Amino acid sequence: MKKELLSNISKIHTTELGIERIKKNLNIDVENVVEYCINLIKKENSQIKCKGKNYYVLIDNIELIKLVIP
């Protein structure tokens, strides 16, 4: 599953509202939230699970959910 997600990594995006939710939920203050999340996904120790079209990523005690690849 990780290989599939990584092969589609360029498709990851969010809205302005999504950016604010991610910043709040992860308690981060970074300029490019999508790039930040992509870097987490690319880490060697990231764990990826897929349920339907949603990917769930667990990394460094952070869970990124509902990463949808169209």
C-alpha positions as CSV (number, residue, x, y, z in Angstrom):
1,M,0.0,0.0,0.0
2,K,2.8,2.4,0.8
3,K,4.2,1.9,-2.7
4,E,0.8,2.8,-4.3
5,L,0.5,5.9,-2.1
6,L,4.0,7.0,-2.9
7,S,3.4,6.5,-6.6
8,N,0.4,8.9,-6.4
9,I,2.0,11.4,-3.9
10,S,1.8,14.3,-6.3
11,K,-2.0,14.1,-6.2
12,I,-2.1,15.0,-2.5
13,H,-3.7,18.3,-1.9
14,T,-6.1,20.2,0.4
15,T,-8.2,23.3,0.6
16,E,-7.4,26.5,2.5
17,L,-9.8,25.3,5.2
18,G,-8.0,21.9,5.2
19,I,-4.7,23.6,5.7
20,E,-6.0,25.4,8.8
21,R,-7.5,22.2,10.2
22,I,-4.3,20.3,9.7
23,K,-2.2,23.1,11.3
24,K,-4.6,23.1,14.3
25,N,-4.8,19.3,14.7
26,L,-1.1,18.7,14.4
27,N,-0.2,21.9,16.3
28,I,2.2,23.0,13.6
29,D,3.1,26.4,12.1
30,V,4.6,25.6,8.7
31,E,4.1,27.4,5.4
32,N,3.5,24.4,3.2
33,V,1.3,21.9,5.1
34,V,1.0,19.5,2.1
35,E,4.7,19.3,1.7
36,Y,5.0,18.7,5.5
37,C,2.6,15.8,5.3
38,I,4.2,14.4,2.2
39,N,7.6,14.4,4.0
40,L,6.0,12.5,6.9
41,I,4.5,9.9,4.5
42,K,7.9,9.4,2.8
43,K,9.6,8.6,6.1
44,E,11.0,5.1,6.3
45,N,9.0,4.2,9.5
46,S,5.6,5.5,8.3
47,Q,2.9,2.9,8.4
48,I,0.2,2.9,5.7
49,K,-3.2,1.2,5.8
50,C,-5.9,1.4,3.2
51,K,-9.7,1.2,3.7
52,G,-11.6,1.7,0.5
53,K,-10.2,4.8,-1.2
54,N,-8.9,6.2,2.1
55,Y,-5.3,5.9,3.2
56,Y,-4.4,6.1,6.9
57,V,-0.8,7.0,7.7
58,L,0.7,6.6,11.2
59,I,4.1,8.2,11.7
60,D,5.9,9.5,14.8
61,N,2.6,9.3,16.9
62,I,0.8,11.3,14.3
63,E,-2.1,9.9,12.3
64,L,-3.0,11.4,9.0
65,I,-6.4,10.2,7.9
66,K,-8.5,10.3,4.8
67,L,-5.8,10.8,2.3
68,V,-7.9,10.1,-0.8
69,I,-6.4,9.3,-4.1
70,P,-9.0,9.8,-6.9
